[in-house]
Amino acid sequence: MADPVRVAIAGAAGRMGKMLIETVGEEPGARLTGALERPGFSAVGADAGELAGVGSLGVELNDDVKNVLGAADVLIDFTIADATERNIEACRLAGTRMVIGTTGLSPEQDEKLRAAAAEIAIVKAHNFSVGVNVTFKLLEVAAGIFGDGVDIEITEAHHRHKVDAPSGTAVGMGAAIATALGRDLAEVAVYGREGHTGARDGATIGFHSVRAGDIVGEHTAMFAGPGERVQISHVAHSRSNFAQGAVRAALWVMEQASGLHDMRDVLGLK
């Protein structure tokens, strides 16, 4: 039997990080070997399992990425763009594979990501939920059938603490639709509307964001045509589905030598 994949988690003391620690502990093919937080974090040195509420794991929370990569095969990173940028460079130098769920990377950070993927294997996804990635596939099919005969609007809702809008998942939905229609999302995306906007340009794809309460994640794409509309939605009830997908991606990426992959590669949906 193969040895378990050694997993380090960035942002380990956050809500998603704690869920990832629990999920890795439930996966026979994986073992937690590193837990990372931002420099100077107050709980550095504490047991990561105790922080996550799953009992002592003998893995201390660390604030230096280089200290956790030596014992890790793969780093799972659900943090913020600047932290992920630093972690990408550290993983490239260490030869450690990555699973990245961070959203809001700048074009320059995306370029660094692609450059690193020439040397190490990386899975970067807008959303690691299996259901969301099935939704992406359904959107491609629907867009290909409807063509230019419908107006397309995407709405998303998340908890009050989410710092970026629209969500990475919403952008991923728009990208899937735009690709199927042969459009450049950067040219046709419209983010919210206010005032006298004039008649709707039929080629555009609209995005609308809600931030409220403790909403985990809700996404809907509307295809509205003459006399009817079709809505394809995904609703997340907890973060456990994201964590399960990320750990699944961590096991899959160990089979890849290099390259930039997404969750649909992991699930064989391409």
PASEKOL-400158 format. One line per 2 residues: number of its first residue (from 1); their letters; for each residue x, y, z of N, C-alpha, C. Coordinates in Angstrom, 3 decimals. Layout:
% PASEKOL-400158
NUM = A = X Y Z X Y Z X Y Z  ...
This chain:
% PASEKOL-400158
1 = MA = 0.847 -1.193 0.000 0.000 0.000 0.000 0.885 1.246 0.000  0.554 2.208 -0.840 1.342 3.432 -0.961 1.251 4.251 0.318
3 = DP = 2.332 4.995 0.586 2.322 5.882 1.747 1.309 7.001 1.531  0.687 7.493 2.600 -0.263 8.610 2.453 0.427 9.853 1.894
5 = VR = -0.294 10.626 1.122 0.210 11.894 0.615 0.363 12.856 1.791  1.523 13.491 1.867 1.808 14.422 2.961 1.287 15.807 2.573
7 = VA = 0.323 16.302 3.361 -0.400 17.524 3.015 -0.087 18.631 4.021  0.246 19.814 3.517 0.338 21.019 4.337 -0.807 21.943 3.941
9 = IA = -1.300 22.704 4.900 -2.451 23.569 4.663 -2.094 25.006 5.022  -2.259 25.915 4.063 -2.069 27.340 4.309 -3.404 27.947 4.754
11 = GA = -3.325 28.912 5.657 -4.548 29.465 6.224 -5.222 28.479 7.157  -4.402 27.710 7.882 -4.905 26.568 8.643 -5.824 26.947 9.794
13 = AG = -5.718 28.165 10.308 -6.549 28.568 11.441 -7.861 29.221 11.014  -8.063 29.397 9.719 -9.309 29.982 9.231 -10.412 28.949 9.122
15 = RM = -11.591 29.400 8.751 -12.745 28.487 8.666 -12.509 27.379 7.649  -11.992 27.750 6.480 -11.733 26.736 5.474 -10.546 25.868 5.878
17 = GK = -9.529 26.475 6.471 -8.381 25.709 6.898 -8.732 24.639 7.914  -9.582 24.982 8.867 -10.008 24.016 9.877 -10.797 22.870 9.240
19 = ML = -11.635 23.203 8.267 -12.384 22.160 7.573 -11.452 21.248 6.789  -10.409 21.821 6.197 -9.433 21.014 5.465 -8.667 20.082 6.400
21 = IE = -8.307 20.569 7.571 -7.618 19.719 8.541 -8.489 18.519 8.905  -9.753 18.773 9.152 -10.684 17.684 9.489 -10.817 16.709 8.325
23 = TV = -10.925 17.228 7.105 -11.127 16.386 5.929 -9.897 15.538 5.625  -8.701 16.128 5.748 -7.474 15.358 5.548 -7.414 14.217 6.550
25 = GE = -7.846 14.490 7.778 -7.828 13.447 8.804 -8.767 12.296 8.515  -9.793 12.545 7.704 -10.771 11.503 7.362 -10.391 10.741 6.102
27 = EP = -9.350 11.200 5.397 -8.937 10.591 4.127 -7.767 9.623 4.366  -7.964 8.319 4.178 -6.890 7.346 4.429 -5.651 7.579 3.572
29 = GA = -5.836 8.178 2.395 -4.715 8.367 1.490 -3.927 9.637 1.728  -4.254 10.379 2.806 -3.573 11.642 3.070 -3.228 11.757 4.551
31 = RL = -2.200 12.565 4.835 -1.788 12.790 6.221 -1.355 14.238 6.366  -1.847 14.925 7.390 -1.458 16.304 7.639 -0.041 16.348 8.207
33 = TG = 0.837 17.106 7.536 2.214 17.231 8.006 2.624 18.686 8.217  1.782 19.630 7.826 2.134 21.034 7.988 0.911 21.910 8.058
35 = AL = 1.003 22.969 8.867 -0.098 23.931 9.007 0.509 25.324 9.036  0.037 26.193 8.152 0.661 27.501 7.940 -0.335 28.628 8.179
37 = ER = 0.138 29.697 8.819 -0.635 30.921 8.987 0.264 32.125 8.692  -0.319 33.290 8.691 0.430 34.504 8.364 1.488 34.787 9.444
39 = PG = 2.576 35.455 9.059 3.641 35.765 10.020 3.109 36.541 11.222  3.522 36.111 12.401 3.113 36.785 13.623 1.746 36.404 14.134
41 = FS = 1.098 35.432 13.509 -0.238 35.021 13.948 -0.186 34.577 15.409  -1.197 34.957 16.177 -1.155 34.782 17.631 -1.074 33.332 18.083
43 = AV = -1.612 32.395 17.278 -1.656 30.992 17.702 -0.507 30.164 17.156  0.501 30.799 16.581 1.654 30.052 16.074 2.260 29.226 17.207
45 = GA = 2.543 27.966 16.910 3.063 27.046 17.912 2.015 26.140 18.509  0.743 26.495 18.344 -0.342 25.658 18.851 -0.533 24.441 17.968
47 = DA = -1.134 23.388 18.518 -1.410 22.188 17.747 -2.536 22.463 16.758  -2.287 22.179 15.474 -3.269 22.477 14.427 -4.563 21.707 14.638
49 = GE = -4.463 20.476 15.097 -5.656 19.685 15.348 -6.497 20.254 16.461  -5.839 20.737 17.527 -6.575 21.359 18.621 -7.306 22.601 18.131
51 = LA = -6.649 23.407 17.303 -7.290 24.609 16.749 -8.507 24.252 15.909  -8.410 23.133 15.189 -9.503 22.722 14.310 -10.595 21.961 15.052
53 = GV = -10.365 21.658 16.316 -11.366 20.956 17.105 -11.435 19.465 16.855  -10.326 18.881 16.350 -10.327 17.445 16.053 -9.350 16.686 16.946
55 = GS = -8.816 17.357 17.962 -7.873 16.708 18.854 -6.436 16.889 18.407  -5.514 16.567 19.285 -4.097 16.768 19.005 -3.623 15.907 17.832
57 = LG = -2.888 16.560 16.896 -2.341 15.854 15.738 -0.820 15.871 15.723  -0.214 16.569 16.648 1.242 16.649 16.672 1.809 17.505 15.561
59 = VE = 0.998 18.380 14.984 1.440 19.289 13.922 1.265 20.715 14.422  2.374 21.426 14.591 2.318 22.783 15.118 2.013 23.796 14.011
61 = LN = 1.243 24.809 14.370 0.977 25.917 13.455 2.247 26.730 13.279  2.625 26.966 12.016 3.863 27.648 11.677 3.553 28.915 10.890
63 = DD = 4.454 29.900 10.932 4.218 31.121 10.163 5.266 31.347 9.074  6.043 30.319 8.757 7.045 30.415 7.686 6.820 29.260 6.714
65 = VK = 6.452 29.587 5.494 6.098 28.555 4.524 7.257 27.592 4.287  8.485 28.077 4.339 9.638 27.195 4.087 9.742 26.096 5.146
67 = NV = 9.265 26.368 6.339 9.347 25.379 7.416 8.361 24.225 7.243  7.298 24.431 6.474 6.298 23.366 6.322 6.490 22.573 5.032
69 = LG = 7.216 23.132 4.059 7.315 22.466 2.758 8.271 21.284 2.767  9.228 21.270 3.690 10.189 20.186 3.711 9.570 18.824 3.975
71 = AA = 8.436 18.807 4.682 7.772 17.540 5.012 6.464 17.365 4.257  6.259 18.145 3.181 4.978 18.109 2.465 5.169 17.728 1.006
73 = DV = 4.242 16.924 0.503 4.189 16.621 -0.926 3.355 17.648 -1.676  2.375 18.230 -0.997 1.449 19.166 -1.630 0.978 20.184 -0.598
75 = LI = 0.858 21.439 -1.026 0.330 22.511 -0.191 -1.055 22.887 -0.697  -2.043 22.845 0.182 -3.392 23.321 -0.148 -3.510 24.741 0.362
77 = DF = -3.832 25.691 -0.531 -3.807 27.116 -0.206 -5.162 27.755 -0.494  -5.888 28.075 0.554 -7.115 28.873 0.462 -6.891 30.110 1.328
79 = TI = -6.123 31.070 0.816 -5.798 32.245 1.623 -6.193 33.517 0.875  -5.270 34.468 0.774 -5.498 35.694 0.023 -4.423 35.805 -1.047
81 = AD = -4.676 36.663 -2.016 -3.835 36.697 -3.213 -2.356 36.921 -2.903  -2.034 37.885 -2.039 -0.627 38.181 -1.777 0.067 37.013 -1.082
83 = AT = -0.626 36.355 -0.151 -0.045 35.194 0.523 0.151 34.051 -0.457  -0.827 33.831 -1.317 -0.712 32.763 -2.315 0.443 33.032 -3.267
85 = ER = 0.643 34.280 -3.634 1.773 34.621 -4.509 3.092 34.198 -3.871  3.260 34.480 -2.587 4.495 34.076 -1.889 4.610 32.556 -1.812
87 = NI = 3.485 31.907 -1.568 3.505 30.443 -1.444 3.807 29.770 -2.777  3.333 30.352 -3.862 3.624 29.803 -5.193 5.136 29.785 -5.433
89 = EA = 5.800 30.891 -5.131 7.247 30.964 -5.345 7.985 29.977 -4.441  7.539 29.862 -3.187 8.187 28.931 -2.266 8.001 27.490 -2.723
91 = CR = 6.819 27.149 -3.196 6.566 25.792 -3.681 7.349 25.501 -4.952  7.465 26.496 -5.814 8.258 26.305 -7.039 9.697 25.972 -6.689
93 = LA = 10.266 26.704 -5.740 11.651 26.471 -5.346 11.824 25.123 -4.646  10.805 24.708 -3.891 10.898 23.452 -3.147 10.465 22.247 -3.962
95 = GT = 9.843 22.480 -5.112 9.329 21.382 -5.925 8.082 20.741 -5.328  7.324 21.518 -4.563 6.115 21.011 -3.904 4.883 21.324 -4.739
97 = RM = 4.049 20.343 -4.976 2.822 20.557 -5.736 1.849 21.426 -4.937  0.861 22.017 -5.654 -0.081 22.920 -4.992 -1.510 22.647 -5.415
99 = VI = -2.417 22.917 -4.498 -3.852 23.003 -4.780 -4.276 24.379 -4.301  -4.776 25.215 -5.203 -5.051 26.621 -4.879 -6.527 26.930 -5.061
101 = GT = -7.140 27.421 -3.986 -8.530 27.865 -4.041 -8.676 29.351 -3.826  -7.558 30.060 -3.732 -7.576 31.509 -3.533 -8.164 32.202 -4.761
103 = TG = -9.022 33.191 -4.529 -9.587 33.972 -5.630 -9.028 35.390 -5.597  -9.269 36.136 -6.662 -8.860 37.533 -6.711 -7.412 37.770 -7.066
105 = LS = -6.734 36.786 -7.700 -5.357 37.006 -8.127 -5.315 38.040 -9.249  -4.309 38.915 -9.206 -4.138 39.926 -10.247 -3.586 39.280 -11.512
107 = PE = -3.650 39.981 -12.649 -3.043 39.428 -13.868 -1.559 39.107 -13.687  -0.844 39.938 -12.930 0.584 39.688 -12.703 0.775 38.428 -11.848
109 = QD = -0.095 38.238 -10.854 -0.009 37.039 -10.020 -0.397 35.795 -10.811  -1.365 35.934 -11.701 -1.730 34.811 -12.569 -0.559 34.417 -13.466
111 = EK = 0.180 35.396 -13.922 1.335 35.108 -14.772 2.400 34.342 -13.983  2.617 34.711 -12.731 3.569 33.979 -11.882 3.077 32.554 -11.639
113 = LR = 1.775 32.397 -11.502 1.190 31.073 -11.331 1.475 30.198 -12.542  1.252 30.733 -13.733 1.484 29.961 -14.956 2.961 29.621 -15.123
115 = AA = 3.836 30.558 -14.748 5.272 30.299 -14.851 5.682 29.177 -13.901  5.136 29.175 -12.690 5.468 28.125 -11.722 4.965 26.773 -12.198
117 = AA = 3.803 26.776 -12.873 3.208 25.517 -13.335 4.032 24.851 -14.427  4.978 25.573 -15.003 5.894 24.940 -15.958 6.882 24.022 -15.244
119 = EI = 6.996 24.188 -13.916 7.956 23.394 -13.147 7.292 22.455 -12.148  6.153 22.822 -11.610 5.456 21.985 -10.635 3.999 21.816 -11.066
121 = AI = 3.361 20.770 -10.566 1.946 20.537 -10.875 1.070 21.337 -9.914  0.106 22.063 -10.479 -0.791 22.905 -9.685 -2.227 22.675 -10.142
123 = VK = -3.124 22.521 -9.180 -4.556 22.557 -9.463 -5.077 23.877 -8.914  -5.580 24.723 -9.786 -6.162 26.023 -9.405 -7.600 26.027 -9.893
125 = AH = -8.542 26.223 -8.991 -9.944 26.165 -9.373 -10.718 27.315 -8.748  -11.736 27.781 -9.474 -12.653 28.773 -8.911 -13.437 28.169 -7.763
127 = NF = -13.698 26.892 -7.838 -14.498 26.214 -6.821 -14.164 24.720 -6.864  -13.947 24.119 -5.709 -13.562 22.714 -5.651 -14.737 21.780 -5.399
129 = SV = -15.925 22.320 -5.303 -17.114 21.482 -5.139 -17.345 20.646 -6.391  -17.598 19.346 -6.202 -17.926 18.488 -7.335 -19.187 18.992 -8.017
131 = GV = -20.180 19.390 -7.215 -21.442 19.878 -7.773 -21.271 21.125 -8.612  -20.421 22.045 -8.161 -20.175 23.265 -8.928 -19.530 22.944 -10.265
133 = NV = -18.608 22.018 -10.272 -17.931 21.688 -11.527 -18.842 20.943 -12.499  -19.781 20.167 -11.966 -20.830 19.601 -12.826 -21.689 20.738 -13.382
135 = TF = -21.951 21.751 -12.547 -22.716 22.918 -13.005 -22.013 23.624 -14.150  -20.689 23.795 -14.052 -19.932 24.398 -15.154 -20.181 23.641 -16.461
137 = KL = -20.165 22.320 -16.376 -20.381 21.505 -17.575 -21.786 21.721 -18.126  -22.788 21.783 -17.241 -24.167 22.016 -17.682 -24.304 23.377 -18.353
139 = LE = -23.586 24.372 -17.830 -23.643 25.716 -18.413 -23.064 25.728 -19.819  -21.980 25.001 -20.022 -21.395 24.912 -21.362 -22.383 24.294 -22.337
141 = VA = -23.056 23.232 -21.895 -24.036 22.561 -22.761 -25.183 23.510 -23.078  -25.719 24.178 -22.043 -26.853 25.084 -22.246 -26.484 26.235 -23.170
143 = AG = -25.309 26.834 -22.942 -24.887 27.952 -23.786 -24.736 27.526 -25.232  -24.171 26.336 -25.440 -24.009 25.852 -26.808 -25.323 25.640 -27.518
145 = IF = -26.365 25.246 -26.783 -27.685 25.021 -27.381 -28.406 26.337 -27.637  -28.379 27.247 -26.635 -29.107 28.515 -26.771 -28.425 29.468 -27.739
147 = GD = -27.116 29.426 -27.811 -26.391 30.327 -28.702 -26.628 31.784 -28.349  -26.807 32.609 -29.362 -26.976 34.048 -29.155 -28.431 34.447 -28.967
149 = GV = -29.322 33.478 -28.805 -30.750 33.793 -28.731 -31.264 34.135 -27.354  -30.372 34.213 -26.343 -30.823 34.505 -24.986 -29.935 35.564 -24.354
151 = DI = -30.474 36.207 -23.312 -29.689 37.106 -22.472 -29.206 36.301 -21.267  -27.993 36.588 -20.822 -27.380 35.784 -19.764 -27.000 36.676 -18.587
153 = EI = -27.492 36.310 -17.417 -27.190 37.026 -16.187 -26.768 36.023 -15.113  -25.762 36.378 -14.341 -25.262 35.514 -13.257 -25.389 36.252 -11.936
155 = TE = -26.021 35.622 -10.962 -26.117 36.195 -9.620 -25.420 35.268 -8.629  -24.798 35.863 -7.622 -24.135 35.061 -6.585 -24.311 35.739 -5.240
157 = AH = -24.375 34.930 -4.179 -24.529 35.433 -2.817 -23.574 34.700 -1.893  -22.908 35.456 -1.013 -21.980 34.889 -0.031 -22.107 35.626 1.296
159 = HR = -21.420 35.108 2.292 -21.435 35.677 3.634 -20.817 37.080 3.645  -21.082 37.786 4.700 -20.666 39.183 4.808 -19.152 39.389 4.860
161 = HK = -18.401 38.320 5.154 -16.956 38.455 5.314 -16.180 38.265 4.013  -16.845 37.839 2.945 -16.122 37.610 1.682 -15.640 38.946 1.140
163 = VD = -14.363 39.007 0.758 -13.754 40.296 0.444 -13.727 40.624 -1.048  -13.975 39.651 -1.934 -13.912 39.934 -3.364 -15.285 39.719 -4.003
165 = AP = -15.548 40.454 -5.064 -16.791 40.313 -5.814 -16.535 40.677 -7.272  -17.152 39.953 -8.221 -17.941 38.744 -7.985 -17.056 37.596 -7.516
167 = SG = -17.679 36.555 -7.045 -16.925 35.407 -6.554 -16.160 34.747 -7.695  -15.123 34.012 -7.319 -14.384 33.266 -8.326 -15.257 32.255 -9.038
169 = TA = -16.213 31.681 -8.306 -17.119 30.707 -8.930 -18.002 31.373 -9.973  -18.499 32.582 -9.651 -19.323 33.313 -10.619 -18.521 33.632 -11.878
171 = VG = -17.281 34.039 -11.686 -16.420 34.319 -12.835 -16.192 33.040 -13.640  -16.006 31.925 -12.926 -15.843 30.649 -13.617 -17.069 30.272 -14.426
173 = MG = -18.259 30.544 -13.885 -19.491 30.290 -14.628 -19.530 31.141 -15.891  -19.191 32.422 -15.733 -19.183 33.302 -16.899 -18.179 32.872 -17.940
175 = AA = -17.011 32.407 -17.474 -15.977 31.963 -18.413 -16.424 30.730 -19.179  -17.091 29.804 -18.473 -17.573 28.585 -19.140 -18.589 28.931 -20.222
177 = IA = -19.479 29.854 -19.899 -20.510 30.266 -20.862 -19.880 31.016 -22.030  -19.006 31.976 -21.726 -18.394 32.782 -22.782 -17.591 31.914 -23.742
179 = TA = -16.839 30.955 -23.208 -16.049 30.069 -24.060 -16.943 29.273 -24.993  -18.046 28.759 -24.445 -18.967 27.972 -25.272 -19.590 28.818 -26.377
181 = LG = -19.712 30.132 -26.137 -20.316 31.034 -27.126 -19.270 31.709 -28.018  -17.993 31.441 -27.790 -16.950 32.074 -28.585 -16.770 33.543 -28.276
183 = RD = -17.049 33.934 -27.030 -16.890 35.321 -26.620 -15.716 35.451 -25.661  -15.152 36.664 -25.593 -14.103 36.987 -24.630 -14.782 37.585 -23.407
185 = LA = -14.720 36.881 -22.271 -15.437 37.353 -21.086 -14.998 38.745 -20.676  -13.715 39.059 -20.814 -13.227 40.385 -20.424 -13.900 41.490 -21.225
187 = EV = -14.342 41.177 -22.435 -14.970 42.193 -23.291 -16.478 42.286 -23.099  -17.125 41.201 -22.620 -18.589 41.209 -22.566 -19.149 41.248 -21.151
189 = AV = -18.296 41.136 -20.133 -18.790 41.133 -18.755 -19.280 42.520 -18.347  -20.423 42.548 -17.658 -20.973 43.777 -17.080 -21.210 43.501 -15.600
191 = YG = -20.641 44.356 -14.736 -20.709 44.113 -13.300 -21.678 45.095 -12.643  -22.922 44.610 -12.440 -23.944 45.448 -11.825 -24.413 46.539 -12.777
193 = RE = -25.533 47.143 -12.451 -26.069 48.224 -13.278 -26.644 49.309 -12.383  -26.503 50.538 -12.817 -27.022 51.666 -12.043 -27.343 52.806 -12.991
195 = GH = -28.419 53.513 -12.717 -28.761 54.683 -13.505 -29.345 54.338 -14.862  -29.277 55.263 -15.777 -29.832 55.090 -17.121 -28.811 54.330 -17.966
197 = TG = -29.001 53.015 -18.085 -28.008 52.177 -18.760 -28.306 51.951 -20.235  -29.503 52.335 -20.684 -29.863 52.075 -22.065 -30.274 50.628 -22.279
199 = AR = -30.638 50.301 -23.496 -31.068 48.935 -23.808 -29.911 47.964 -23.615  -30.252 46.750 -23.240 -29.243 45.735 -22.968 -28.558 45.275 -24.248
201 = DG = -27.234 45.209 -24.218 -26.462 44.629 -25.312 -26.580 43.111 -25.195  -27.111 42.456 -26.208 -27.368 41.027 -26.153 -26.131 40.164 -25.996
203 = AT = -24.964 40.712 -26.290 -23.739 39.920 -26.188 -23.156 39.914 -24.774  -23.665 40.794 -23.913 -23.076 40.917 -22.583 -23.481 39.759 -21.661
205 = IG = -22.680 39.539 -20.635 -22.978 38.602 -19.557 -22.932 39.398 -18.263  -24.063 39.489 -17.574 -24.161 40.321 -16.385 -23.785 39.569 -15.121
207 = FH = -23.170 40.281 -14.167 -22.804 39.722 -12.868 -23.384 40.585 -11.754  -23.954 39.939 -10.741 -24.559 40.645 -9.618 -24.210 39.913 -8.326
209 = SV = -23.744 40.664 -7.319 -23.250 40.057 -6.086 -24.045 40.522 -4.868  -24.285 39.578 -3.955 -24.919 39.846 -2.671 -23.952 39.417 -1.581
211 = RA = -23.797 40.237 -0.539 -22.992 39.882 0.624 -23.858 40.088 1.869  -24.168 38.991 2.561 -25.091 39.103 3.686 -24.978 37.900 4.615
213 = GD = -25.040 38.151 5.910 -25.163 37.092 6.899 -24.097 36.032 6.778  -24.537 34.766 6.891 -23.598 33.644 6.865 -23.828 32.739 5.658
215 = IV = -24.281 33.319 4.532 -24.525 32.536 3.320 -23.225 31.867 2.884  -23.255 30.553 2.731 -22.043 29.818 2.339 -21.709 30.076 0.884
217 = GE = -22.679 29.959 0.003 -22.441 30.212 -1.417 -23.628 29.804 -2.265  -24.164 30.735 -3.028 -25.283 30.465 -3.926 -24.990 31.110 -5.275
219 = HT = -25.140 30.340 -6.341 -24.842 30.828 -7.687 -25.941 30.406 -8.647  -26.396 31.354 -9.477 -27.415 31.062 -10.483 -27.057 31.741 -11.798
221 = AM = -27.118 30.995 -12.881 -26.978 31.551 -14.225 -28.344 31.499 -14.899  -28.790 32.630 -15.401 -30.096 32.731 -16.057 -29.909 32.898 -17.561
223 = FA = -30.580 32.044 -18.325 -30.648 32.167 -19.784 -32.071 32.603 -20.107  -32.257 33.874 -20.445 -33.596 34.419 -20.645 -33.830 34.721 -22.116
225 = GP = -34.819 34.034 -22.704 -35.165 34.244 -24.101 -36.620 34.626 -24.245  -37.119 34.738 -25.448 -38.516 35.098 -25.676 -39.455 34.051 -25.080
227 = GE = -40.252 34.456 -24.131 -41.299 33.601 -23.596 -40.876 32.571 -22.579  -39.585 32.495 -22.262 -39.143 31.501 -21.279 -37.748 31.837 -20.772
229 = RV = -37.387 31.235 -19.669 -36.019 31.345 -19.181 -35.638 30.046 -18.475  -34.361 29.756 -18.534 -33.804 28.590 -17.847 -32.806 29.097 -16.822
231 = QI = -32.883 28.582 -15.594 -31.958 28.953 -14.533 -31.237 27.694 -14.029  -29.932 27.759 -14.023 -29.111 26.656 -13.524 -28.421 27.154 -12.264
233 = SH = -28.678 26.479 -11.146 -28.210 26.968 -9.850 -27.428 25.909 -9.087  -26.571 26.400 -8.231 -25.893 25.545 -7.248 -25.942 26.256 -5.897
235 = VA = -26.313 25.518 -4.855 -26.370 26.055 -3.499 -25.496 25.199 -2.596  -24.548 25.829 -1.919 -23.696 25.121 -0.967 -24.273 25.283 0.433
237 = HS = -24.398 24.182 1.155 -24.944 24.217 2.515 -23.848 24.268 3.567  -22.625 23.851 3.221 -21.489 23.931 4.130 -20.218 23.927 3.305
239 = RS = -19.103 24.222 3.975 -17.820 24.237 3.284 -17.227 22.843 3.129  -17.880 21.838 3.677 -17.313 20.492 3.631 -17.131 20.000 2.200
241 = NF = -18.046 20.383 1.298 -17.910 19.921 -0.084 -16.689 20.533 -0.762  -16.354 21.784 -0.415 -15.154 22.406 -0.969 -13.905 21.687 -0.459
243 = AQ = -13.892 21.386 0.834 -12.732 20.712 1.423 -12.552 19.318 0.846  -13.636 18.586 0.687 -13.546 17.237 0.125 -12.997 17.277 -1.296
245 = GA = -13.449 18.246 -2.083 -12.933 18.372 -3.449 -11.468 18.756 -3.475  -11.041 19.636 -2.557 -9.645 20.053 -2.521 -8.730 18.896 -2.149
247 = VR = -9.149 18.077 -1.189 -8.333 16.916 -0.816 -8.304 15.913 -1.964  -9.411 15.748 -2.649 -9.435 14.883 -3.837 -8.446 15.392 -4.876
249 = AA = -8.390 16.720 -5.056 -7.444 17.310 -6.008 -6.001 17.100 -5.548  -5.767 17.153 -4.225 -4.413 16.951 -3.701 -3.913 15.546 -3.992
251 = LW = -4.782 14.567 -3.920 -4.385 13.197 -4.255 -4.135 13.070 -5.763  -4.987 13.699 -6.564 -4.869 13.614 -8.030 -3.613 14.304 -8.538
253 = VM = -3.276 15.458 -7.959 -2.144 16.236 -8.481 -0.822 15.518 -8.262  -0.790 14.567 -7.340 0.438 13.802 -7.131 0.775 12.934 -8.334
255 = EQ = -0.173 12.697 -9.201 0.056 11.892 -10.401 0.544 12.734 -11.574  0.657 14.059 -11.375 1.048 14.966 -12.453 2.451 15.500 -12.184
257 = AS = 3.260 15.569 -13.217 4.631 16.063 -13.068 4.688 17.583 -13.019  3.871 18.235 -13.811 3.840 19.698 -13.863 2.559 20.099 -14.587
259 = GL = 2.370 21.399 -14.752 1.211 21.894 -15.489 0.176 22.540 -14.584  -0.626 23.413 -15.194 -1.714 24.097 -14.498 -3.029 23.409 -14.842
261 = HD = -3.697 22.871 -13.854 -4.913 22.089 -14.029 -6.052 22.724 -13.236  -7.274 22.309 -13.548 -8.409 22.769 -12.754 -9.222 21.570 -12.284
263 = MR = -10.317 21.852 -11.585 -11.068 20.766 -10.968 -11.748 19.884 -12.007  -12.028 20.426 -13.163 -12.639 19.593 -14.200 -11.633 18.585 -14.767
265 = DV = -10.350 18.924 -14.727 -9.322 17.937 -15.044 -9.365 16.806 -14.011  -9.447 17.184 -12.737 -9.480 16.203 -11.654 -10.663 15.247 -11.818
267 = LG = -11.809 15.775 -12.222 -13.043 14.993 -12.310 -13.253 14.362 -13.677  -12.372 14.632 -14.639 -12.519 14.057 -15.980 -13.702 14.613 -16.743
269 = LK = -13.994 15.923 -16.531 -15.173 16.532 -17.168 -14.829 17.275 -18.449  -13.584 17.207 -18.883 -13.205 17.906 -20.115 -13.236 16.947 -21.308
